[in-house]
């Protein structure tokens, strides 16, 4: 299996993978904001012991916390990430066409590439700033 396959699998692309991430979730299965509805709306759990209700979208990467038991995951996703390709489809994974699913894969890869670019750009800017400071110090003597 190549690195690209691993990237997508690690990114919780399937609803079943997203479901598995919810190790600690504060709301019961009968709440509107239950684990199954969160995963269906594209979220995977990325919280910790201090922020047990933090989730992120598998397509747009939007991270949300501060959930209430009666929150509607789809409505909250749309409210906070109106440009997300998945939430704009407005349908669960099982109801998507192959063409829609492939378009989401393209969106995910685009997001990952942009995220990696931003991280590398920040490193390069930091490096250049440090070298600039060193050069100025050496010129000033």
C-alpha positions, 0 to 999 in steps of 0.5 A: 500500500502506498503513502497516498492510500495511507493518508486517506485511510488515516484521515477518517474518510469512511463513516465507519472509520469516523465512528471508531474515533469517538472514544469519549463522547459526552452525549448518549445515543438517543441525543440529536448530537450522538456519535452516529449523527456526528460521524454521518455529518462528516465529523471524527473525534479529535478531542482529549481529556480536557476537551471531550467534545472536539471534532473535525470534518474529514473533508474541510478540516473544520474543528468544532467544540462546545456541543450541546446534546440537542445540537444538530450536527448537519446544521452546525457543520453547515453554519460553521463551514458553509463552503464544505463540499461534503456538507453542501451535498447534504447527504450521508455517505451511503446516499452519495453517487460514485461521482460525488464520492470521487469529487470528495476525494479530490477535495480531501487531497486538495485540503491535505496538499494546501495544509502541507503547503502552508506548514512548509511555507511557515517553516521557510518564512521562519528560516528566512527570518532567522537567517536575515537576523543572523546576517544583520547581526554579522553586518553590524559586527 
